[in-house]
Amino acid sequence: MDTEEAQRQLLIVEDDEAFARTLARSFERRGYSVLQAASLADVEVLLEQYQPGYAVVDLKLKGEASGLACVQTLHAADEDMLIVVLTGFASIATAVEAVKLGACHYLAKPSNTDDIEAAFGLREGNAEVELTNRSSSIKTLEWERINEVLAETGFNLSEAARRLGMHRRTLTRKLEKKQVR
């Protein structure tokens, strides 16, 4: 595989098969060579053979696994890889962690191929982004704290609930209400 082909190679890390298939077809129509993985183990196996230039990683994978570990692994494999994290569980805490671990951008679902491709092009920050004076609501602060603890515990619901001082079922209900897929 020549350098140009490797640069147009995209790895999609998504456990929702239908969404991954749709995203893959859309990127293939745009000239990308697409690889798919549903877990960190799949990512590690693919990295033994391939060196994609781009990756789209779902933040929350099945089995309470974290896409953040995938971001870390991908960035360690190639510091120049452009990694975009997609999530239905958007929060400041997970966005910060994703960027610290090597993601170039973080998008809340639903996002389409145009949004993702634009995010690949936004490698540099934007100092002109509009700042707002709006303070966070109690619900927003609670959601941020929940996501921060989830990220700290590697999305282990039992441990996160313990640290938050709530019952696991209560935490699960809160996550189900807020989930965007």
Backbone torsions as a table, in degrees:
resi	resn	phi	psi	omega
1	MET	NA	128.8	-180.0
2	ASP	-79.2	171.2	-174.5
3	THR	-61.5	-41.9	-178.7
4	GLU	-63.4	-40.8	178.1
5	GLU	-63.4	-43.1	-180.0
6	ALA	-62.0	-37.0	-179.5
7	GLN	-69.0	-25.9	179.3
8	ARG	-96.2	10.5	178.5
9	GLN	-87.5	131.1	-175.5
10	LEU	-121.6	132.7	174.7
11	LEU	-106.1	124.6	176.5
12	ILE	-105.8	119.6	177.8
13	VAL	-108.2	99.8	-173.5
14	GLU	-151.6	130.2	-179.4
15	ASP	-91.2	-8.9	174.6
16	ASP	-85.6	101.8	-172.9
17	GLU	-57.8	-42.4	-178.7
18	ALA	-64.5	-45.6	179.5
19	PHE	-65.0	-42.4	179.7
20	ALA	-61.1	-43.1	179.7
21	ARG	-63.2	-44.5	179.9
22	THR	-62.5	-46.8	179.4
23	LEU	-62.5	-42.2	179.8
24	ALA	-61.0	-48.0	-179.8
25	ARG	-60.9	-41.3	-179.3
26	SER	-63.3	-43.2	178.8
27	PHE	-71.6	-33.9	176.7
28	GLU	-62.5	-39.0	176.9
29	ARG	-63.3	-23.1	179.0
30	ARG	-92.3	6.0	174.5
31	GLY	95.4	10.5	177.8
32	TYR	-88.7	147.8	169.2
33	SER	-93.7	120.2	-170.1
34	VAL	-109.0	133.4	172.0
35	LEU	-112.8	151.0	179.4
36	GLN	-128.8	142.2	176.4
37	ALA	-140.3	150.1	-180.0
38	ALA	-115.4	-1.9	-177.1
39	SER	-156.0	169.6	176.2
40	LEU	-61.6	-40.0	179.2
41	ALA	-60.6	-42.6	177.4
42	ASP	-62.0	-41.3	179.6
43	VAL	-60.8	-47.2	-178.9
44	GLU	-60.7	-40.0	178.3
45	VAL	-65.3	-45.6	-179.5
46	LEU	-63.8	-36.6	-178.7
47	LEU	-68.1	-17.9	175.7
48	GLU	-69.1	-27.5	-176.7
49	GLN	-109.0	-30.6	-171.2
50	TYR	-122.2	158.2	175.7
51	GLN	-131.8	75.4	-177.9
52	PRO	-65.6	149.9	177.8
53	GLY	-90.5	-16.6	-176.9
54	TYR	-134.4	152.3	174.1
55	ALA	-148.1	143.1	172.3
56	VAL	-120.0	120.8	-173.7
57	VAL	-122.4	126.4	173.6
58	ASP	-75.5	135.6	-176.9
59	LEU	-67.4	-42.4	-176.4
60	LYS	-114.8	114.1	179.7
61	LEU	-101.3	166.0	-179.0
62	LYS	-57.7	154.2	178.2
63	GLY	74.6	25.8	179.6
64	GLU	61.7	20.3	178.5
65	ALA	-76.9	153.7	-178.5
66	SER	-106.7	132.7	173.3
67	GLY	-67.9	-17.5	178.4
68	LEU	-61.1	-36.6	176.9
69	ALA	-65.0	-35.7	176.9
70	CYS	-66.4	-42.4	178.3
71	VAL	-59.0	-46.1	-179.4
72	GLN	-60.5	-44.9	179.8
73	THR	-64.6	-44.7	179.7
74	LEU	-63.4	-43.8	-179.9
75	HIS	-65.5	-37.6	177.8
76	ALA	-65.3	-34.3	179.7
77	ALA	-71.5	-34.6	-178.8
78	ASP	-157.3	105.4	-178.1
79	GLU	-63.6	-20.6	-178.7
80	ASP	-90.9	-5.7	179.6
81	MET	-63.0	134.9	177.1
82	LEU	-90.2	115.0	-174.4
83	ILE	-116.8	125.9	175.8
84	VAL	-114.0	128.9	178.0
85	VAL	-96.9	130.0	175.5
86	LEU	-109.8	139.9	179.2
87	THR	-153.8	147.5	170.1
88	GLY	-94.4	0.0	-178.2
89	PHE	-119.6	50.8	-174.6
90	ALA	-65.0	133.9	174.1
91	SER	-155.8	159.4	178.4
92	ILE	-62.8	-42.6	-177.4
93	ALA	-58.8	-47.7	-178.7
94	THR	-72.6	-31.5	176.6
95	ALA	-63.7	-45.0	179.9
96	VAL	-62.4	-45.3	179.9
97	GLU	-62.7	-42.3	179.9
98	ALA	-59.7	-44.1	-180.0
99	VAL	-68.5	-41.0	177.3
100	LYS	-59.7	-35.6	-177.1
101	LEU	-82.8	-8.2	174.7
102	GLY	127.2	-1.2	177.7
103	ALA	-71.3	144.5	177.5
104	CYS	-91.2	-18.4	-179.7
105	HIS	-159.5	163.6	-174.9
106	TYR	-140.3	121.5	-177.5
107	LEU	-125.0	139.3	174.9
108	ALA	-82.5	141.7	174.0
109	LYS	-75.1	149.3	0.8
110	PRO	-82.7	135.3	175.2
111	SER	-128.1	146.8	-179.5
112	ASN	-110.1	-179.9	-177.7
113	THR	-59.2	-38.7	178.1
114	ASP	-60.7	-45.2	179.5
115	ASP	-60.8	-44.7	-177.2
116	ILE	-66.9	-46.2	-179.6
117	GLU	-63.5	-38.1	176.4
118	ALA	-63.8	-38.1	179.4
119	ALA	-64.5	-35.0	176.2
120	PHE	-60.4	-33.7	-179.0
121	GLY	-81.3	-8.8	-177.8
122	LEU	-101.6	54.8	-176.9
123	ARG	-69.2	-33.2	178.9
124	GLU	-90.0	152.2	176.2
125	GLY	-73.4	166.5	-179.3
126	ASN	-119.3	106.2	-179.5
127	ALA	-71.3	-12.0	-178.6
128	GLU	-94.0	4.2	-178.6
129	VAL	-61.0	141.4	-175.5
130	GLU	-70.8	131.7	176.7
131	LEU	-97.5	142.0	179.9
132	THR	-113.1	155.6	177.7
133	ASN	-95.8	4.2	-176.1
134	ARG	-71.9	125.1	177.8
135	SER	-83.8	158.1	-178.3
136	SER	-76.2	142.9	176.2
137	SER	-79.3	166.7	177.7
138	ILE	-59.5	-41.6	179.9
139	LYS	-63.6	-40.8	178.5
140	THR	-64.9	-43.7	178.6
141	LEU	-62.6	-40.0	177.7
142	GLU	-62.7	-46.0	-179.5
143	TRP	-61.4	-42.6	177.9
144	GLU	-60.5	-44.7	-179.4
145	ARG	-64.6	-42.7	177.8
146	ILE	-58.8	-46.4	-179.0
147	ASN	-66.9	-36.5	177.4
148	GLU	-61.6	-46.6	-179.9
149	VAL	-68.2	-39.0	176.2
150	LEU	-59.0	-44.3	178.8
151	ALA	-63.5	-42.3	179.8
152	GLU	-61.8	-33.9	-176.4
153	THR	-96.6	10.4	-179.2
154	GLY	63.5	33.3	179.5
155	PHE	64.2	29.8	173.3
156	ASN	-83.6	106.0	-174.0
157	LEU	-63.2	-40.3	-178.8
158	SER	-63.3	-46.7	-179.7
159	GLU	-67.6	-40.2	178.8
160	ALA	-62.5	-44.1	179.0
161	ALA	-61.3	-42.8	178.6
162	ARG	-59.6	-47.5	-179.4
163	ARG	-65.2	-31.1	180.0
164	LEU	-84.3	-9.4	179.9
165	GLY	72.1	35.0	178.3
166	MET	-133.0	163.2	177.6
167	HIS	-71.0	146.8	-179.3
168	ARG	-57.2	-41.0	-179.5
169	ARG	-64.6	-34.8	177.8
170	THR	-64.5	-45.2	178.2
171	LEU	-62.6	-43.5	179.2
172	THR	-59.7	-43.9	178.7
173	ARG	-62.6	-42.2	178.8
174	LYS	-61.5	-41.9	179.8
175	LEU	-67.5	-38.6	179.2
176	GLU	-65.6	-36.2	178.7
177	LYS	-66.4	-36.5	-173.1
178	LYS	-91.9	-15.9	-174.2
179	GLN	-60.1	134.1	175.1
180	VAL	-121.0	118.9	-177.1
181	ARG	-119.8	NA	NA
